[in-house]
Amino acid sequence: MKLPPHSYFLLGPYLTKTKVDEQLCEKLLLEGKQLRTSHKKHLAGKIEKEFKYDNLKYYQEHFQPYIDSWIHGWYRQLGSPILVKGKLVSLWINFQQAKEHNPVHIHPGADLSFALHLNFPEEILNEKPESLGIAPGRLSFLYGEERTHTIAERSFTPEKNVMFMFPANLRHYVTSFESNVERISVAGNIKFEYATK
């Protein structure tokens, strides 16, 4: 039997996944390993080594195409003209070690955020979860309530040089792992500047 066609509508937050230029990722990693200004007191993570980048003007220019892509995609979903431009307001690197984690949190004071993974060690990938929960080292997003025929959580296995971009008020978290390796990611916050008429 041939099924009748139907339309469907995506509800909730606009969450995107994008491959990021390798040279930009290499620079972020090289510079990130030299950073010494802790960003820990501004973050929810139970991670010891979290450091702030200072050269936001440089990184604004290089992240702008990815920010613009998210904004254009979102307004296309809305069927509305683009009303905002994104400005990078903070950028930091996370060196997550065994048993460290990032609890459920949002990024207050921002409009848009991203998580860019600079690596994902195979040792973590091969770990078995202790229970039926989310696998070790994964990035998860939560939205709405758990109900029948509703997806309230999405979990992703990080990939090298791949970025997730999402509304800053979307709840998210990262699970811990046991392997003696380092999981490295870069995160950033963006504020919207609204066009004046």
N, C-alpha and C positions, 0 to 999 in steps of 0.2 A: 504494500500500500504506500502510495506517495504521500508524504506528510505535507500539510499546507505551510506556506512560508509565514514567518512572523518577524516583527521588529523587536529589538530589545533595547533597554536603556541602562546605562551605567550610572549607578547612584553612589554618592559618597565622595571620598577624597580622590584627587587625581595623582596617582602614584606612577612614576615612570622609571624605566631602566635604560641606561645608555652606556655604550662603550666610550671611554674617554681616551683622548690622544695619549699615546705611550710616552712621548717626550715630556708632556706636562706631568704625568704620573711619576716619571723618573726624577724630575726636578723636585716635586713635592716630597719624595722619599729622601733624596739626597739632602735637601735643606732641612727636612723634618728631623733627620738624625743629628743635626747640629743645634737644634733649638734647645733652649734652657729655661724659657719663661713658662712656668707651670700654668695651666688653664684649669686645673683640677677643681678649684673652689667655685668655678662657674658651672660645673657639670654634675650630672646625676651619677655618672659612672663610678663603679667600685673598681677603678683602674688607677694604678699608681702613676704611670707615665703618660700624661696628656699635656701636650705643649702647644702654645699659641704661635701662629705665624703673624709676623708684623707687616710684611710687604703686601698689604691688601690691594694697593693700586695695581701692582703687577698681576696679581691673581684675579682681580676683577676683570681685567681685559681678557684673560684666558678662559675664565669660566663663563663670560658673557654669552657666548653662543649656546651653551647648555641651558643657562637661565632663560634666554629668549625662546629656546625651543619649548621649554615647559610652559612658559606664559602663552605662547602662540597656540600650543595644543589645548590648554585649558580654555582659552577664550573661543577656540573653534568648537569645543564641546558645548560651551554656553550658547553659541550662535550669536556672539556679541563682539563689537569692535574692541580692540585691545586698549585698555585704559591705564595700564601701569608699566613701569620699567623697574627692573630688579637691581638692587645695589647690595653687593657683598659686604656684610658688616662684621663677620667674625669667621675665623678659619683655624682649625686645630687638628693635630694628629694624635691618634691613640695607639699606643703600643700595648696591646692586651696580652697578659701572661696567663699561665695556667691558673684556674680557679677564680680568675677575675671575671666580672660580668657588668653589663649595663642594665639596670632595672627598668621597668616600664616608666616612661617619662615623655614629656613634650619639650619643645624649645620655646619658652615664653619670650615675648618681646620681638619675635621674628614673624615673618609671613610665610617663608619658604625655607626648607632645609634640605641638605643632601648628605648622603653617606657614600664615600668612594673607597672601595677596597683596593689596597695596593698589593695585597697577597692573600692567600688562603691556604696555609700549609696542608699538605696531603695527610699528615698525621691526624689533624682534626677531622678531616673528611672521613677517615677510616675509623674514628671512634664510634662506639655504639652508645646510643642514649641509655641512661639508667632506667628510664621508665617509658611510658607511651608518649611522653611530652616531646617538645621540640628538640631536635638533634643538637649536639654541641657546636658552639660558635656561630650559630645561625642568627640572621637578622629577621625580626618579626614585626609586623604592623597589626594594630588592633583598631577596629572601628565598629561602633554600634554594639548591639546585644547578640548573644548566641540564641538563635531561633531556628526553627525548621525552615529549610529552603533559603537560608541566609548565610553568607560567608562573613564572619566577624573577625577572622584572623588570617593573615597571609604570611608564610614563612619562606625565606629565601636562603639558598646556599651562596655565600659570597663568591665572586669570580674576580680574578685579577684585572684591575683597571676598568671595572664596571661600577657605575654609580646609580644609586637610587635617589630620586628627587621627589619631595612630598611636602604637603602643607605642614608648617612647623607645629601646628597643634594636633597632628596625628600621633597617637600614642605608639611607641615603638620600644623594642628592647633587644638585647643581644645576650644569648646564653653563654655560660661558661664552658670551659673544656679542661681536660686533664693532661694533655700532652705537653712536654717540655719544649714548646715552640712559642713564637710571637706572631700574633694576628695583628696586622697593621692596617689601619683605616684613617681616612681624612674626612672630617665633617665640617660643614659650613652653614652659616645662617645668612639669609637674605631678607632685606626689607623692601617693600614696594613703595615706589614714589609715584604718586597719582598725577596724571596729566592735568594741567590746568587749562580751562577753556579760554 
